[in-house]
Amino acid sequence: MKTLLVSREIAIPEGMKVTVKSGVVTVEAERGTLTKNFKHAKMEITTDGKKVYLKKWMSTRKGAAVVRTIGSQIQNMFTGLKIGYQYKMRLVYNHFPIQASIEDDGKRIEIRNFVGQKMTKICNLPEGVTCRRGTEVKDELVFEGNDIESVSQSAAQVHHLALVRNKDIRKFLDGIYTSEKGHILDEE
């Protein structure tokens, strides 16, 4: 059965400017600009300067679920441009100490000596994401950026570089694991 109209309203926070042009949403704020393409959703996205309106006509249940998903993604854009996203990862090793070096001003990570391997593993971070060493804890990497998808994807790529293969993963727990997810600035 089809639903005639599924709609959602998202309030635009102060200090942010939203423009919508044929399914491409651009949000501008002091911390930067984020742009996402929602043309695949086949829905009306409009704005009046104070709210963003999402409408989908004649949709099935799966089509109606897309409305809330895109609303959440736009809300994440607002949150990222307001207080940013931060993922903390820990280097866990038993015998061979993992060496992670941050190159190109936090744009590239090189991992050496993982489970005694001689090969250097390299991860190039997407645009808008930076990496630095943690200050509180030894062997900690901190990923920061405005876009939650880019920050989480870069953390996942680094985790995937340091996976133990062809061994019992219950015994060999070495790797780089996400320890904390949060925001760069504290919420007021």
N, C-alpha and C positions, 0 to 999 in steps of 0.2 A: 504494500500500500504506500502511496506517495503522500508526503506532507505538502500542503500548499505553499507555506512560507516558513522558513526557519531564519530567524534574525537574531543579531547580537549587537550590543553597543559597548564600546570601550572608551572610557574617558581619557582624554589626552592630558598628561600632567603639565604643570606650569613650566615654562621655559623650553618646551619642545615644540617643534614645528613638523607637521606631518603633511606630506604630499602624496597623492595617489594618482597614477596615470596608467590606465588600462591594465590593472592587476599588479602593478609594481608599486610597492609601498616604500617610501623613503622617510626616515625619521632623522631630524637634525636637532642637536643639542650642544651644550658647551663641550662635552667630552668627545664629540665627533659625529659622524654620520653613518647610519646603517641603512642598507637597501636590500629588500628581499622581493623575489618574484613569486607571485601567487597566481599566475595565469592558468596553471594547471587545474585549479579548483573550480573554474567555471561558476563564479559567483560575483555578485555586485559588491564592490568595496568603494565606499564614498566617505568623505569627511566634510565637516562644516567648520573646522578650526577648533572646536571644543570636544568633539567626539568622532570616533571612527565607527561607521555603520557597516555591518556585514549582513548580506541578504542572499539567501539561496532559495529559488523557487522550484517547486515540483521535485522535491528530493526524496530519495529513499533513506533508510536509516543510516546507511554508510555515508551517503552524501550529506546528511544532516550532521554527522559527527565531524565532518571536515570544518564546519563553521566554528565550532568551539576550538578545534585544533589551531586554526589560523588565528583566532582571537588570542589564544595563549601565546602563540609565536610573536604576535604584535606586542602583547604585554611584556614578553621577555625582552623585546627590543627596547621598550621604555625603561625596564629595570637595568639593562646593561648600560644604557647611556646615562642613567642616573647614578648608579653606584657600582657598576662593573661586576665582572665575574672572576673568581679565583679558584683554581684547583691546586691542591697540594699533593705531591707524590713523594713516597719514601722509597729509597733504594734498600732492598732487603737482600742480604747475602749471608752465607754460612762460612765458607772457607775463602773463596776468591773475592776480594773487595771489588765491587763494581765501581768503575771510574766514569763519571758523566761530566763532560766538559761542555760549557755553553759558549758557542762561537757566534760571530757576527752580531754582537750586541743583543743577544737573546733571540735570534732568529733561527738558529740551528743548534741541535744537540748531537754530540758524538758520545757513544757508549763504548767503553773498552773493558776488557778483562771480565766479560760476563761468563761465569762458570769456567774461567780459565781459557776462554776462546781468544785466539790472536786477532780475529777479525774485528774491525771497527764498524759499528753500526751507526748510521747517520739518519737523522730525522729533521727535515726542513719544516718549520712551522708555517701555518697559513698567515696571510697578511692580517695584521691587527692583533696578533697574539705574541706576547713576549714571555720569556722564561728567565728566571733568576734563581739563585740559591736561597734556601730558607735561612733565616737568621736564628731562630730559636733552637732548631734541632739539627743535628749532624745528618748528612746525606739526605737532604730534602730539596726537591725541585718545586718551584711555585710558578704556575702558568696564570697569566692575567690577560684580560681583554674585555671588549665590550659585547662581543657576540658569543652567546652561550654555545652555539653549535660549533664554532671554530675552536673555542677553548676546550670543550669536552672532546672534540675530535683529535686535537693535538695531544691531549692526555692519553687517549686511547691508542694513538699511533706509537707513542713512547712505550706504553705498556706492552704493545704487541711486539716491539723490537726485542724486548727482554723476556721472552717466553722460553721455558725449558722444554726442549723437544727430545723425543725418544728416550725419556727417562720417566720414572715414577714421580708424578708431580706431588704426591703426598709426602714424599721424602725430600725431594729437591724443591724447596720453597723459595729459591732465589728469584728475584725479579724486581720490577718497579711497579708499585701499587699505589692507587689513589687512596690517600688517607683522610682528606678533608675537602669538602666543597663549600664554597661560600661566596662572599662579596668582597670587593677591594675596599670599599668604604663601609663603615658601620652605618646601619640603618638608624635614622633618628627616631 
